[in-house]
Amino acid sequence: MAERVYLHIGAAKTGTSYLQQMIWRNREVLQQQGVFLPGGSRRSQFDAVADLRGGMWSDRVLKATWDEVAQEVREGDGVALLSEELLCGSEPAHIERVLASLAPVPVHVIHSARDIGRQIPAEWQQAVRARSPMSYDEYVSKLLEDPSRSFWNIQDPVAVFRRWGSQLEPGHFHLITVPPRGAPSSLLWDRYCAVIGVDPQRAEIPESRQNESLGLVETELLRRFNGQLGELFPMRNAYIKVVRDHLMRPALLGAPGAVRIGVPEKWLPWIEERADQVVDELAAR
């Protein structure tokens, strides 16, 4: 039986792709320090969680099921590590299944968060990359008007703690803050390794980071394109195969001179107030 298992649940757009790149590139280094990766591949871990969540995520042939990966954890030796941001938005029933299927292995959850002012534009462009035709202004307005939107369910660490942390042993929910822009590129990895208990200095650092964001112009172009699709190329597989692989990746990602998406000044007071609220609630817990 594994000594314990770490579930790195995201959130999305908080360096998860970079951390996953580090994990799988340094798989042998982690194994030497007693950490194994159930499923054996990034795709298998994703598919296992897709099987757990169901819906459009599991609408294809899966390389692994959740029960298979859970069994590997239970029968494993050392510390298990599973990283998949799809876990973050799991419903309570899914969380109960996760914890029951991994028992009696002690479960730790790692959630990473960064400031709302950086997450809102990042998540808007990510929504557009997932076929949304919603304008930036409309997107932010809906966040302001509806506190129950899925954004807060995933990006508010207090909301994530309510769902996940309340079912864990005390001290088994770990919150990693994403370093501010301009910080050393390895700092997030250092913080991550401090939680799982491995030496970050032994890892090989990749030359480039994955999952770069679209610029403002490129996101707006894709948004308008999405609005013209109608019934063509539905999410998830058809859109990925056609639009992502033949428009987004070759033509829009990494465009020279891309302008970073910021936050309009009119939204700043509300964002600052909401951020202070999150900090206060976390401190209270």
C-alpha positions in Angstrom: 0.0 0.0 0.0 1.2 3.5 -0.8 2.4 5.6 2.2 0.2 8.4 1.0 -1.1 9.9 -2.2 -1.0 13.6 -3.3 -3.8 14.7 -5.6 -2.7 17.9 -7.4 -6.1 19.2 -8.5 -5.1 22.5 -10.1 -6.5 25.1 -10.4 -6.3 25.6 -14.2 -4.0 28.4 -15.3 -1.9 28.3 -12.1 1.2 26.7 -13.6 -0.3 23.2 -13.8 1.0 22.4 -17.3 4.5 23.5 -16.2 4.3 21.4 -13.1 3.1 18.4 -15.1 5.9 18.9 -17.6 8.3 18.9 -14.7 6.8 15.8 -13.2 6.8 13.6 -16.3 10.2 14.8 -17.5 11.7 14.0 -14.1 9.8 10.8 -13.5 12.9 8.7 -12.8 14.3 11.4 -10.4 11.0 11.3 -8.5 11.1 7.5 -8.3 14.6 7.7 -6.9 13.1 9.8 -4.1 10.2 7.4 -3.4 7.5 9.0 -5.5 5.6 7.1 -8.2 3.1 8.3 -10.8 0.1 6.0 -11.0 -1.2 5.3 -14.5 2.3 5.6 -16.0 1.6 8.5 -18.3 0.1 12.0 -18.4 -2.6 10.7 -20.8 -3.6 7.9 -18.4 -4.0 10.2 -15.5 -6.1 12.6 -17.5 -8.3 9.7 -18.8 -8.7 8.3 -15.3 -10.1 11.6 -14.1 -12.2 11.9 -17.3 -13.7 8.5 -16.5 -14.5 9.8 -13.0 -16.1 13.0 -14.2 -17.9 11.5 -17.2 -19.7 13.7 -19.7 -17.8 15.1 -22.6 -14.5 14.3 -21.0 -15.0 10.6 -21.4 -16.5 10.7 -24.9 -13.7 8.6 -26.5 -11.6 5.5 -25.9 -9.8 5.9 -22.5 -6.4 4.6 -21.7 -7.2 4.2 -18.0 -10.2 4.2 -15.7 -10.3 5.8 -12.3 -10.7 2.5 -10.5 -7.6 1.1 -12.2 -5.5 4.1 -11.1 -6.9 4.0 -7.6 -6.1 0.3 -7.4 -2.5 1.1 -8.5 -2.3 3.6 -5.6 -3.6 1.1 -3.1 -1.1 -1.5 -4.2 1.8 0.8 -4.8 5.0 1.3 -2.8 6.1 4.7 -1.6 4.3 8.1 -2.3 1.8 8.3 -5.1 1.4 11.6 -7.1 -1.5 12.3 -9.5 -1.8 15.7 -11.2 -4.9 16.6 -13.1 -6.8 19.9 -12.9 -10.1 18.3 -13.9 -10.3 17.1 -10.4 -10.6 20.6 -9.1 -14.2 21.1 -10.2 -15.4 17.7 -9.0 -18.8 17.5 -7.5 -19.1 16.2 -3.9 -20.2 12.7 -5.1 -17.0 12.5 -7.2 -14.9 13.5 -4.2 -16.6 10.9 -2.0 -15.8 8.3 -4.7 -12.2 9.4 -4.9 -11.6 9.2 -1.2 -13.4 5.9 -0.8 -11.6 4.3 -3.7 -8.2 5.3 -2.3 -8.8 4.2 1.3 -7.0 3.3 3.4 -4.2 5.3 1.8 -3.9 8.8 3.4 -5.0 11.4 0.9 -3.4 14.8 0.5 -4.8 17.5 -1.9 -2.6 20.2 -3.4 -4.4 23.3 -4.8 -2.5 26.1 -6.4 -3.9 29.7 -6.6 -2.8 33.0 -7.9 -4.3 36.5 -7.7 -7.7 37.1 -9.2 -6.5 39.9 -11.4 -4.3 37.5 -13.3 -6.8 34.6 -13.3 -9.7 36.4 -14.8 -8.1 37.3 -18.1 -6.4 33.9 -18.2 -9.6 32.0 -17.7 -11.5 34.1 -20.2 -9.0 33.3 -22.9 -9.1 29.7 -21.8 -12.9 29.7 -22.1 -12.6 31.1 -25.6 -10.1 28.3 -26.4 -12.9 25.9 -25.3 -15.3 27.3 -27.9 -16.9 30.2 -26.0 -18.1 33.2 -28.0 -18.5 35.3 -24.9 -16.9 38.8 -24.9 -14.4 39.8 -22.2 -16.7 42.4 -20.8 -19.6 40.0 -20.7 -17.5 37.4 -19.0 -16.3 39.7 -16.2 -19.8 41.1 -15.7 -21.2 37.6 -15.2 -18.5 36.9 -12.6 -19.5 40.0 -10.7 -23.2 39.2 -10.9 -23.2 35.5 -10.2 -21.1 34.2 -7.2 -22.0 30.6 -8.1 -20.4 30.6 -11.6 -18.0 27.7 -12.2 -15.0 30.2 -12.2 -15.4 30.7 -8.5 -16.0 27.0 -7.9 -12.5 26.3 -9.3 -10.5 29.5 -8.8 -11.6 30.5 -5.3 -9.4 28.5 -2.9 -12.0 28.9 -0.1 -14.7 27.3 -2.3 -12.2 24.5 -3.2 -11.4 23.9 0.4 -15.1 23.7 1.4 -15.5 20.8 -1.1 -12.2 19.0 -0.7 -10.6 20.1 2.6 -13.7 19.4 4.7 -13.4 15.7 3.9 -9.7 15.4 4.5 -7.7 14.9 7.7 -6.4 18.2 9.2 -3.3 19.4 7.5 -3.9 17.3 4.4 -5.1 20.2 2.2 -2.1 22.2 0.9 -2.4 25.6 -0.8 0.4 26.8 -3.0 0.5 30.4 -4.1 1.7 31.1 -7.6 4.7 33.5 -7.5 4.2 37.0 -8.9 5.3 37.9 -12.4 9.0 38.4 -12.6 9.8 35.8 -9.9 12.4 33.1 -10.6 10.9 30.5 -13.0 11.7 27.6 -10.7 10.0 29.1 -7.6 6.7 27.4 -8.2 8.4 24.1 -8.6 10.4 24.7 -5.4 7.1 25.3 -3.5 5.5 22.2 -5.1 8.4 20.0 -4.1 8.3 21.3 -0.5 4.8 19.9 -0.2 5.5 16.4 -1.6 8.9 16.2 0.1 11.4 15.9 -2.7 14.5 17.8 -3.6 13.7 20.3 -6.4 17.4 20.8 -7.3 17.7 17.3 -8.7 15.1 17.9 -11.4 15.9 18.7 -15.0 14.4 22.1 -16.0 12.8 22.2 -19.5 13.9 24.9 -21.9 10.4 26.0 -22.7 7.1 26.0 -20.8 3.9 24.4 -22.0 0.4 25.9 -22.4 1.2 29.5 -23.3 -1.7 31.9 -23.4 -3.2 33.6 -26.4 -2.7 37.3 -26.8 -5.6 39.8 -26.7 -6.0 40.1 -30.5 -5.6 36.4 -31.1 -8.2 35.6 -28.4 -10.7 38.1 -29.9 -10.2 36.6 -33.3 -10.9 33.1 -32.0 -13.9 34.3 -30.1 -15.5 35.8 -33.2 -14.7 32.6 -35.1 -16.4 30.6 -32.4 -19.5 32.8 -32.7 -19.7 31.8 -36.4 -19.4 28.1 -36.0 -23.0 27.3 -35.2 -23.4 23.5 -34.9 -20.0 22.8 -36.5 -17.2 21.1 -34.6 -18.8 20.6 -31.2 -16.8 20.3 -28.0 -14.8 18.5 -27.1 -13.1 16.2 -29.6 -14.3 17.7 -32.9 -13.3 21.2 -31.8 -9.9 20.1 -30.6 -9.1 18.1 -33.7 -10.1 20.9 -36.1 -9.9 24.3 -34.5 -7.2 23.8 -31.9 -4.9 21.7 -34.0 -5.3 23.6 -37.3 -6.0 27.2 -36.3 -5.1 27.9 -32.7 -1.8 26.1 -32.3 -0.2 26.8 -35.7 -1.5 30.3 -36.3 -2.5 32.0 -33.0 -0.4 30.7 -30.2 3.0 32.3 -29.9 2.1 35.1 -32.3 4.9 37.7 -32.4 4.1 40.9 -30.6 1.1 39.4 -28.8 -0.5 41.8 -26.3 -1.1 40.3 -22.8 -4.7 40.5 -21.7 -5.1 42.8 -18.7 -7.9 43.9 -16.5 -10.0 47.0 -17.4 -9.6 49.8 -14.8 -13.3 49.9 -14.0 -13.1 46.3 -12.6 -10.1 46.9 -10.3 -11.9 48.0 -7.1 -14.2 45.0 -7.3 -11.3 42.6 -7.9 -9.2 44.0 -5.1 -12.2 43.8 -2.7 -12.8 40.1 -3.7 -9.1 39.3 -3.4 -9.1 40.7 0.2 -12.1 38.7 1.0 -10.4 35.5 -0.1 -7.3 36.2 2.0 -9.4 37.0 5.0 -11.4 33.8 4.7 -8.3 31.7 4.2 -6.7 33.3 7.3 -9.8 32.6 9.3 -9.6 28.9 8.4 
